[in-house]
Structure formats: structure tokens, C-alpha cells
Amino acid sequence: MNQSDLEYFVRNQGAGRHVCPVCSPDRKKKNEKTLNIQPDAGSILFQCWHCELSGKVSSDKKDDWSMEPKAPVKAISFPKTSDKALADAFLRNRGIDPELVDGYQIVAGTKYFSGEGELNAIGFAYGDKEAIKWRSVEGKNFIQDGSARTLWGIENADIDNLETVIITEGEFDCLAVVSAIDKSPSTLVVSVPNGAPQKVSNSKVEPSEDRKFAYLWSAKEVLEKAERIVLAMDDDEPGAALGEEIMRRVGRAKCYHLEIPEDCKDSNDILLRHGAEELSRLVDEAIPTPLVGVYSASDYADDVSFLYDKGLMGGLSTGFNGLDGLYTILQGQLTIVTGQPGSGKSEFIDAVLVNLAEQHQWKFAIASFENPPPMHIIKLAEKHARKPFFEGPHERMSRSELDEATGWVNDHFAFLESKDGEAATIDNIIERTKQAVMRLGCRGLVVDPYNYIAQNNLEQEHQAISEMLTRMVQFARSHDLHIWFIAHPAKMRANDQGKMPVPNGNHISGSAAWFAKADCGITVHREEAHIEVHSWKCRFKWVGSVGQAELQYDPVTGRYKDREYEPDPMVFTGMKGRGDYHETNADWDF
């Protein structure tokens, strides 16, 4: 968590004890309220008794969306002396030559461990007295002073000469690699500060673990400068998930992975069992991910094994039972959304995003050219709070409800906006989204609408659209994002009854690629008594199908729900689990 995010959190919690946003993700007692917040004459004081985080922020909320750091985090107390003999002996026992790792912050001495008393311990110091992670020499007791929030060893980066960064899962693995490879200013070896995530689903990191990856954003300059990033993770499911999430955030094109021998579990194990020369060879011959567009069957072994064990997995729920049989949300896919002007395309997608954020803790990057961010924030806050923002005939949200709702929006949405008047292009949308993925862990991107995006070649619009959509599909897959691309249809004429026809991907102006390159395609269509969502394309049958669902819209809060019907024997409800098709004159029911 960076300083501005921390200040926003403190300012919106109120006086009292709270869960610390900095150290709680790394603790076993994640829900323990260790952070004390108290007002103090126009300011707010905060202090965590566990990680010693402390500081003071202004109580004024007006700059919450673009805060500058104001108060430094309190440094931890650092050991005045270190038992070098104890540290050297412990490192040699792990096969590590102490003289080869002298550039890394290692301390040793006695440390108190709860339930064990004073024990000899090795400490790994982070940053400028930011934190020390202690491990007992005997047994496997762990404790941390402060909160480690950066890559361990990042201070050794020679940014001018840097070419390769090797990231390990733990400090001992980091030291093992350092002691095995040839020293060079072009190579940096670091460790993640908090190991592999504990919550793993389908070999991927759960969204609730996103905050644990803030260290990647703090290392942004180093990771962007590196031409090659070698991921040396443990040979287990959490290690694989950690590597996958790092690749998703920094980009797969420059990532390589260290191949772990079958008789080893990590880099330190390789050093102990096979020696420094073999570990160095494996680092030099790290396997590129991906192999520049050429793959063998073995590259897909994990995916094939997963499908064998778990079968085909559908996407996440939209939050609407009647729609889920037709359309679900899967990372790595592109959804094209269309509909007549005023049909509620943007409003409906916002509702789906809110449901995904509430139910699955997803985060999103939003490039919305027709919704200024303050107004968009209000719409999202209304959906989350289930109350209107403005005064009117219905009870509006209170100030405290507004603070909670806007805080929630801040946690789950990032707005891609050019304040210098620069035209939106696919290049700058992708680049800004990459930053949102690295910093926040965004899993979804909305581009709304297409016609605001500048094209380089206006004379060949169909080709430009096709190339643009190809890039979006590739970007979705490389960063494991779901992308919603909203595009208006060409002008259509009403039928003989005066009703506008329902457009699909083939009716979007400019190119047939709108239909061809979509993984999923939906149309939002407004009728007098309800909203229709038409699924006109679904590439994979385990994700959804073609059909129609009907929803009800509440204009007071901007929320949707499945349409409710009075019992009618003439209504045909279609196939179970594939959405319902209805022909009835039911009234709006809010």
C-alpha cells in the first residue's frame, strides 16, 4: 500500500481501533484490530501496535483522489549489533557462502518468539529500517518487526546497467541464487516479501490477495528497465500461482521461469542437492514464457492436466440468475457490447462490474469517455449503496454512507483519464491499463465507447478496427483480463410497428471484426416494461450460449434485477439454466 492509499484509508475509517491495511495481509490473525486512529485538531493520528506504522494526515477529504504523501512511516528499532558468526554458520549450513552475499541486509542475534522465549535467530532487513523478518535457527519459528513492503534486495539495483531481474519466493532462495551465479551489475536477485499467496483457486491468486502485491508497484522502475525477468518460485501450486500473478502484472513477454528438478522444491534445495554450478546453469537456461509464438504439447501440460482433473470451468456469475445461463465472465476474454443509443449499455455493464466487485472482489480499469469520473463514481456508489446520491422523493444516502460507498469505489475502480487533452488511442489505453494491473491487480477493463478512440488510418477503418480488436484479444489473454468493449451500431430504421430492431455484432459500423473477434457478444435493448439482454455470440459453450434474458431496472439506484412475472400458463420459459425467454406484458416492478 502506497502512502496516498494509506492516507485515504485512515481518513475514511473514523476514530477507534481498526484492522491495519499494511500488516494484516501477512498475519495469521488477519482480522485483529491493531491500528488505532484518533482525531487531533484538524488532523488524524494513527498507529499500529503490531508493525509500528504511525503518522498524521489531514482530516480534509477533498483531495482523496490525488493525494501527495505527507507523513513518513515510523522506522522500526534496529539491532545495534549483529552476531556475524551465528549468521555465517547458519548460511553455510544452507550451502550459502557468506562472502558472496555481503551486499544483502542480514542480521543475527537473540529474538523473543511467543511461546518459545529467547532464541538464536537470523533476520532479513528490508529497506531503510522498514522491517526485519526473523527466523529461529532451531525449528521454524517466524516473527516480523515492522511490515516488509518491498522486494528484498531491491536496493542493490544498478538501474543504469540493469538487464536481468531474478525474483525468488523467499530470502534463502534469493541468497542461494546470488551465491551461485556470477556477480554482474546487469543482474539483480530479489525476493518477494511475503512468500506465495495462501488463497489459490485453479492455480491462480484469489482477488482477496491483491493487496499483497503492492511491492511490484514500488519496484516499477526496476521491473520496467529489466529486459528479462526470471521467476524462481517453489515447485508447488502456491508457487505456480505466485509466478502466474507476477507475469500477469509485469507482462509475460519478458518473463522466464526457472525449471526445478524433480528431486527439489526450490532454489536453495537445488544448491544443496546439485551445487552452485547446476543452479547457475538452470538460471542461465531459464525457460521463456511464452516461447515467442511457438509451443510444444509440453507447454500446455498443466492446462491439459487441469482440464482432466477439474473439467471445463464456466465463468463467474453476472449476478443475474436469468442471464448466467447465457453469459458468464471469464478472464482472458473480450466481450463486445452494443445497443441502440439510450438503451443503457454503459449502465448495465456498470451493474455487472459492481456485482463482480461485491461478490468476487474484482478490480477494474475504466476508460469511459462519456462519463466524467466524478459522475461515474456517483453512479457506481449509488449501485453499491442501494440509495440515490442526489436529493429527491426517495431517501438519499447519508454522508457516512457516501463515504463508505466512495471508499469502496476507490478500492475497486481505477479511471483512465487524460487530463492534458491527449487523444485516446489503443496504445495509451493498454499502457495505462498495464499500470493498473501492476499496481492494483485489475482483472477487468471497460472501453466505452469505441468512437472516441483515435485511429491512425481513417481511410481503411475496417482494417484498423480488426487490428485494434486483435490487440485487445491478445492483451486480454496476456494479462488475464476480461475486456468489455462498447460500440454503437450503425443507424437503423424502425420497423412497421415503429419499434427499433435489436442490433448485434454485424450491425456495428466499420468492420465485420466486431462479430468475428468477440469471445462474447451482447446487446442491451430497452422495451417499455423491461430491459432485454441478448447474447448473440459465445465462443465456448461452457461459458454461455445464444439467447435472451430479461431484467428490471431501478432508475432510482441504477440497479438491475431479474424480471419478475405473474404466473401465466402461456409463458414458455425455455431450457433450464440457459436463460429464460418470455413474451408477456408485465409492468415495471421496482
KEVO-823151 format. One record per residue (C-alpha): x, y negated, z negated. Coordinates in Angstrom, 2 decimals, decimal comma, padded with zeros to 5 digits. Layout:
x/y/z
X/Y/Z
...
END
This chain:
x/y/z
000,00/000,00/000,00
001,49/-003,34/001,01
001,34/-006,49/-001,13
-001,66/-008,08/000,62
-003,69/-004,87/000,36
-002,79/-004,62/-003,33
-003,90/-008,21/-003,98
-007,18/-007,63/-002,18
-007,81/-004,53/-004,31
-007,06/-006,34/-007,60
-009,19/-009,35/-006,68
-012,26/-007,23/-005,93
-012,26/-004,86/-008,93
-013,25/-007,09/-011,84
-011,87/-007,10/-015,38
-011,20/-003,80/-017,13
-009,38/-000,53/-016,52
-009,23/000,98/-013,03
-007,56/003,75/-011,06
-004,18/002,48/-009,82
-004,17/002,42/-005,99
-000,38/002,77/-005,88
000,47/005,72/-008,13
-002,84/007,62/-008,36
-002,48/009,39/-004,95
000,76/011,02/-006,18
-000,52/012,10/-009,60
-002,27/015,24/-010,77
-004,69/013,09/-012,79
-005,78/011,05/-009,75
-008,84/009,59/-011,46
-007,14/008,38/-014,65
-007,67/004,63/-015,11
-004,17/003,32/-015,77
-004,45/-000,15/-014,18
-005,57/-002,97/-016,47
-007,00/-006,11/-014,82
-007,70/-009,32/-016,75
-008,64/-012,89/-015,64
-006,28/-015,69/-016,69
-007,16/-019,35/-015,93
-007,80/-019,16/-012,19
-005,57/-016,14/-011,75
-005,86/-012,40/-012,29
-003,23/-010,41/-014,18
-002,74/-006,71/-013,51
-000,51/-004,00/-014,98
-000,36/-000,20/-014,66
000,98/001,55/-017,75
001,96/004,61/-015,69
004,01/003,21/-012,78
004,67/-000,21/-014,41
003,16/-002,02/-011,44
002,35/-005,58/-012,53
001,80/-009,07/-011,21
-000,54/-012,03/-010,86
-002,81/-013,06/-007,98
-005,13/-015,97/-007,33
-008,79/-015,35/-008,11
-009,80/-017,16/-004,88
-011,19/-014,68/-002,33
-011,28/-016,96/000,68
-008,03/-015,67/002,20
-008,64/-011,95/001,66
-008,46/-011,13/005,34
-004,96/-012,58/005,84
-003,16/-012,70/002,53
000,50/-013,60/002,07
002,46/-011,90/-000,73
002,52/-013,98/-003,91
003,76/-011,84/-006,80
006,65/-009,36/-006,79
006,13/-005,90/-008,20
007,88/-005,39/-011,54
011,10/-003,36/-011,33
011,45/-000,25/-013,47
014,11/000,17/-016,13
017,16/001,83/-014,55
019,62/004,16/-016,34
022,70/002,22/-017,44
024,93/005,26/-016,94
024,74/008,44/-014,89
026,24/011,86/-015,62
028,15/012,38/-012,36
029,46/015,78/-013,39
025,92/017,02/-014,02
024,73/015,68/-010,65
027,69/017,13/-008,74
027,28/020,56/-010,32
023,59/020,67/-009,52
024,16/019,61/-005,90
026,89/022,22/-005,39
024,51/024,84/-006,73
022,18/023,86/-003,86
025,02/024,18/-001,33
025,43/020,40/-001,00
028,86/018,73/-001,07
028,52/015,65/-003,36
031,23/013,76/-001,47
029,23/013,95/001,76
026,11/012,36/000,29
027,64/009,48/-001,66
025,53/006,92/000,22
022,30/008,16/-001,38
020,98/006,97/-004,75
021,31/009,92/-007,15
021,40/009,63/-010,94
021,64/012,24/-013,67
021,22/012,46/-017,42
018,65/013,48/-020,02
014,98/012,75/-019,43
011,88/013,36/-021,52
009,33/015,72/-019,94
005,89/016,05/-021,50
005,58/019,37/-023,30
009,28/020,17/-022,82
011,12/017,38/-024,62
014,54/016,04/-023,58
016,05/017,96/-020,64
019,01/017,53/-018,32
017,65/016,10/-015,08
018,53/014,80/-011,63
016,92/011,57/-010,44
016,38/010,26/-006,92
016,23/006,45/-006,96
014,04/004,59/-004,47
014,64/001,09/-003,16
015,78/-001,72/-005,43
014,71/-000,22/-008,76
011,34/000,65/-007,24
011,11/004,19/-008,61
013,03/007,25/-009,76
011,77/010,78/-009,18
013,18/013,12/-011,82
013,56/016,90/-011,67
014,83/019,01/-014,57
017,99/021,05/-013,96
016,44/024,09/-015,63
012,97/025,04/-014,48
010,85/022,92/-012,16
009,66/020,02/-014,29
008,93/016,77/-012,44
008,22/013,21/-013,53
008,35/009,82/-011,82
009,22/006,36/-013,14
007,52/003,70/-011,05
005,96/004,58/-007,71
008,02/005,71/-004,71
006,53/003,97/-001,67
009,32/004,04/000,92
011,29/006,67/002,79
014,13/007,83/000,55
017,43/006,75/002,09
015,89/004,10/004,35
018,35/001,52/003,00
021,16/003,39/004,84
019,74/002,47/008,26
022,15/000,76/010,65
019,43/-000,87/012,70
021,78/-002,19/015,39
023,21/001,25/016,24
020,29/003,50/015,31
019,25/006,21/017,78
018,02/009,18/015,74
015,97/009,41/012,53
015,64/012,78/010,79
012,69/012,98/008,38
012,57/015,75/005,78
009,87/016,82/003,34
011,98/016,43/000,19
015,13/014,82/-001,17
017,14/018,07/-001,41
016,32/018,85/002,22
017,48/015,35/003,11
020,79/015,84/001,32
021,21/019,29/002,90
020,92/017,79/006,39
023,23/014,87/005,52
025,90/017,27/004,26
025,62/019,48/007,36
025,68/017,01/010,28
028,46/014,71/011,43
028,16/011,23/009,95
027,30/008,57/012,50
025,80/005,06/012,33
023,42/006,17/015,08
021,78/008,81/012,85
019,70/008,24/009,72
018,41/011,01/007,45
015,49/010,22/005,13
012,86/012,00/003,04
009,17/011,26/002,63
008,50/010,03/-000,93
005,55/012,27/-001,82
006,05/015,59/-000,06
003,41/017,27/002,06
-000,29/016,47/001,58
-002,23/018,79/-000,69
-005,53/018,38/001,17
-005,16/020,11/004,52
-008,01/021,19/006,82
-007,41/023,12/010,04
-003,68/022,31/009,71
-004,47/018,57/009,67
-004,32/015,95/006,94
-007,67/015,09/005,35
-008,65/011,40/005,78
-008,73/011,03/001,98
-004,92/011,44/002,04
-004,37/008,49/004,41
-003,04/006,14/001,72
-000,09/008,44/001,09
001,42/007,50/004,47
001,96/003,78/003,79
005,72/004,44/003,78
005,62/004,81/007,57
004,39/001,24/007,96
007,13/-000,07/005,67
009,65/001,75/007,91
008,03/000,43/011,10
011,13/-001,42/012,38
013,37/001,61/011,90
010,93/004,09/013,44
010,26/001,88/016,46
014,01/001,38/017,05
014,74/005,12/016,97
014,78/006,87/020,34
014,49/010,30/018,71
012,66/011,34/015,52
013,40/014,84/014,23
010,80/016,26/011,85
012,37/018,75/009,43
009,31/019,92/007,49
008,80/023,03/005,36
007,66/026,15/007,19
004,11/026,26/005,79
000,68/024,81/006,53
001,11/021,60/004,47
004,49/021,03/006,16
002,95/021,51/009,59
000,13/019,09/008,70
002,67/016,52/007,48
004,61/016,73/010,74
001,42/016,50/012,78
000,27/013,36/010,94
003,66/011,65/011,32
003,62/012,43/015,05
000,09/011,07/015,32
001,16/007,79/013,73
004,56/007,17/015,32
003,79/008,73/018,73
004,58/012,23/019,94
006,78/011,22/022,87
009,85/010,60/020,71
009,26/013,38/018,17
011,18/016,66/017,88
010,79/019,41/015,31
013,40/021,48/013,52
012,92/025,21/014,09
013,06/027,04/010,74
014,48/030,62/010,85
012,07/033,34/009,75
014,03/034,06/006,56
014,00/030,41/005,42
011,39/027,95/004,19
013,15/024,58/004,55
016,40/022,78/005,46
018,09/023,39/002,11
017,27/027,08/002,46
018,93/027,13/005,89
022,06/025,55/004,39
022,21/028,14/001,59
021,49/031,19/003,78
023,16/030,29/007,08
025,60/027,49/006,32
026,18/023,91/007,42
027,20/024,77/010,98
023,91/026,57/011,70
021,81/023,79/010,14
023,70/021,21/012,21
023,10/023,26/015,37
019,37/023,50/014,67
019,20/019,72/014,17
021,05/019,09/017,43
018,78/021,54/019,27
015,52/020,33/017,73
012,59/021,13/020,00
010,94/018,19/021,79
007,25/017,61/021,22
005,93/017,65/023,88
008,26/019,17/026,47
007,80/016,34/028,98
004,67/017,84/030,54
005,99/021,41/030,95
004,77/024,04/028,50
005,05/027,77/027,98
002,46/030,01/026,34
004,51/030,00/023,12
003,94/026,23/022,79
000,25/026,97/022,24
000,76/029,93/019,88
-000,51/028,06/016,81
-003,60/026,81/018,67
-004,41/030,27/020,01
-003,92/031,81/016,55
-006,21/029,20/015,01
-008,96/029,90/017,56
-008,60/033,63/016,91
-008,94/033,17/013,13
-011,48/030,34/012,97
-013,26/030,38/016,32
-014,39/027,29/018,21
-014,95/024,35/015,88
-017,62/021,77/016,57
-017,13/018,09/015,93
-018,18/016,02/012,93
-021,80/015,05/012,36
-023,07/011,72/013,66
-025,19/011,50/010,52
-028,37/012,19/012,53
-029,66/015,76/012,45
-031,66/015,41/015,64
-028,61/014,17/017,55
-025,98/016,58/016,21
-027,18/019,39/018,46
-026,37/017,20/021,45
-023,38/015,16/020,36
-020,72/015,54/017,66
-017,43/013,72/017,09
-014,13/015,46/017,82
-010,69/013,83/017,55
-008,73/013,63/020,79
-011,79/012,89/022,95
-013,24/009,99/024,94
-016,93/009,05/024,76
-018,37/006,70/027,38
-021,39/004,75/026,09
-023,79/002,91/028,38
-027,31/001,48/028,37
-029,32/-001,45/029,62
-028,45/-004,90/028,20
-030,08/-005,33/024,80
-030,61/-001,60/024,29
-028,48/-001,54/021,13
-025,35/000,27/022,35
-022,98/-001,55/020,01
-025,40/-001,40/017,09
-025,81/002,37/017,48
-022,07/003,04/017,69
-021,57/000,89/014,57
-024,11/003,12/012,80
-022,19/006,25/013,81
-018,92/004,70/012,59
-020,46/003,80/009,22
-021,73/007,37/008,83
-018,30/008,81/009,66
-016,61/006,42/007,22
-019,09/007,19/004,43
-019,18/010,95/004,96
-015,63/011,72/006,12
-013,52/008,68/005,10
-012,57/007,90/008,71
-010,93/004,58/009,56
-011,39/002,70/012,83
-009,77/000,11/015,09
-012,36/-002,19/016,69
-011,83/-004,15/019,93
-015,23/-005,84/020,12
-015,24/-008,82/022,47
-018,88/-009,83/022,00
-018,89/-009,65/018,19
-016,64/-012,16/016,36
-015,04/-010,32/013,40
-016,92/-012,25/010,65
-020,29/-011,40/012,24
-019,21/-007,83/012,89
-018,14/-007,47/009,24
-021,59/-008,69/008,18
-023,32/-006,09/010,38
-021,18/-003,26/009,02
-021,66/-004,49/005,44
-025,46/-004,51/005,91
-025,42/-000,91/007,10
-023,27/000,17/004,17
-025,18/-001,80/001,51
-028,61/-000,91/002,97
-029,60/-004,56/002,48
-029,62/-007,69/004,68
-026,87/-010,30/004,40
-028,95/-013,42/005,08
-031,91/-014,79/003,17
-035,34/-013,76/004,43
-038,51/-011,90/003,49
-036,51/-008,89/002,29
-034,21/-008,76/-000,75
-030,70/-009,69/000,37
-027,54/-008,15/-001,05
-026,23/-009,74/-004,23
-022,80/-011,34/-004,45
-021,38/-008,26/-006,19
-022,97/-006,00/-003,56
-021,45/-008,19/-000,86
-018,02/-007,94/-002,47
-018,31/-004,16/-002,67
-019,54/-003,87/000,91
-016,89/-006,15/002,42
-014,23/-004,34/000,39
-015,48/-001,08/001,84
-015,37/-002,53/005,36
-011,82/-003,72/004,71
-010,81/-000,19/003,71
-012,26/001,46/006,83
-012,10/-001,02/009,73
-009,33/-002,96/011,46
-010,26/-005,62/014,03
-008,11/-006,05/017,13
-008,32/-009,75/017,97
-006,12/-012,09/019,95
-006,22/-015,50/018,26
-003,87/-017,12/020,77
-006,28/-016,76/023,69
-004,35/-013,92/025,31
-006,50/-011,87/027,69
-007,34/-008,36/026,55
-005,57/-005,63/028,51
-005,39/-001,89/028,06
-001,70/-002,34/027,24
-002,27/-004,68/024,29
-005,30/-002,70/023,06
-003,24/000,51/022,99
-000,26/-001,22/021,37
-002,38/-002,80/018,61
-004,20/000,47/018,02
-000,86/002,26/017,61
-000,07/-000,18/014,80
-003,47/000,50/013,21
-002,86/004,25/013,41
000,59/003,94/011,82
-000,46/001,51/009,09
-004,00/002,63/008,25
-004,33/006,12/009,69
-007,17/005,13/012,03
-008,91/008,10/013,66
-011,28/006,20/015,93
-011,13/003,31/018,42
-014,03/001,31/019,88
-013,60/-000,80/023,03
-016,73/-002,93/023,57
-017,38/-003,73/026,40
-015,21/-002,87/029,41
-015,89/-006,01/031,46
-013,80/-008,18/029,07
-010,62/-006,27/029,93
-008,35/-007,91/032,49
-007,36/-005,72/035,45
-004,13/-006,12/037,40
-005,61/-005,22/040,77
-009,10/-006,58/041,30
-009,19/-005,52/044,98
-009,10/-001,83/044,03
-011,35/-001,79/040,98
-012,25/001,89/041,28
-008,59/002,90/041,19
-007,83/000,53/038,29
-010,74/001,97/036,27
-009,66/005,54/037,00
-006,08/004,83/035,90
-007,31/002,96/032,80
-009,54/005,87/031,71
-006,71/008,35/032,32
-004,52/006,34/029,96
-007,28/006,22/027,36
-007,75/010,00/027,53
-004,00/010,54/027,15
-003,86/008,06/024,26
-006,77/009,77/022,51
-005,04/013,14/022,73
-001,53/011,98/021,83
-002,72/010,13/018,70
-005,64/012,44/017,86
-008,19/009,62/018,13
-011,80/009,60/019,18
-012,32/006,67/021,53
-015,70/005,09/022,26
-015,66/003,01/025,46
-018,79/000,91/026,03
-019,59/-000,08/029,60
-022,64/-001,79/031,12
-024,45/-000,16/034,05
-024,87/-001,84/037,41
-028,02/-003,91/037,75
-031,05/-001,62/038,03
-034,65/-002,26/039,09
-037,76/-001,42/037,09
-039,97/001,38/038,37
-043,60/001,05/039,48
-044,77/001,08/035,85
-042,44/-001,81/035,03
-040,06/000,36/032,98
-036,32/000,27/033,36
-034,77/003,63/034,28
-032,33/005,36/031,92
-028,77/004,91/033,27
-025,98/007,45/032,95
-022,28/007,53/033,78
-022,92/007,48/037,51
-024,72/004,13/037,16
-021,77/002,30/035,59
-020,33/-000,10/038,13
-016,85/000,12/039,55
-015,95/003,80/039,69
-017,18/007,38/039,58
-014,44/007,98/037,00
-016,77/006,75/034,24
-018,61/010,07/034,57
-015,73/012,28/035,69
-013,20/011,41/032,98
-015,51/011,25/029,98
-015,37/014,10/027,48
-018,78/012,99/026,25
-021,24/010,54/027,74
-024,26/008,98/026,02
-026,85/006,37/026,87
-028,71/004,29/024,30
-032,19/003,46/025,63
-034,85/001,38/023,89
-038,53/002,24/024,08
-041,34/000,33/022,37
-041,67/002,71/019,43
-038,23/004,29/019,16
-034,64/004,48/020,33
-033,60/007,27/022,69
-030,06/008,63/022,78
-029,43/010,58/025,97
-026,42/012,89/026,15
-025,60/013,10/029,88
-022,24/014,84/029,62
-020,46/017,11/027,15
-017,28/018,77/028,38
-017,33/021,57/025,79
-020,47/023,40/024,72
-019,26/023,86/021,13
-019,17/020,06/020,76
-022,65/019,34/022,10
-024,93/019,62/025,13
-027,00/017,61/027,58
-030,35/016,39/026,27
-032,20/013,66/024,43
-032,78/012,73/020,79
-034,99/010,03/019,30
-034,17/007,72/016,41
-035,85/004,92/014,49
-034,15/001,57/013,98
-034,49/-000,69/010,96
-033,84/-004,29/012,11
-033,57/-005,46/008,50
-030,41/-003,48/007,72
-029,30/-002,36/011,18
-029,52/001,29/010,12
-030,90/004,21/012,12
-032,57/007,44/011,08
-034,06/010,48/012,78
-037,50/009,70/014,16
-040,37/010,98/012,04
-043,54/012,41/013,57
-047,03/013,21/012,54
-047,83/016,92/013,08
-049,00/017,36/016,68
-049,57/020,77/018,26
-048,94/019,28/021,72
-045,37/018,28/020,90
-042,65/020,50/022,34
-039,57/020,50/020,09
-037,15/022,35/022,38
-034,30/024,61/021,30
-033,36/024,67/017,65
-030,03/022,98/016,98
-029,84/021,30/020,39
-031,78/018,10/019,67
-035,49/017,56/019,98
-037,39/016,24/022,96
-040,69/014,56/022,13
-043,44/012,86/024,09
-045,67/011,04/021,62
-046,90/007,56/020,82
-045,80/007,45/017,19
-045,36/003,94/015,80
-042,15/002,50/014,37
-041,69/003,65/010,79
-039,10/001,86/008,69
END
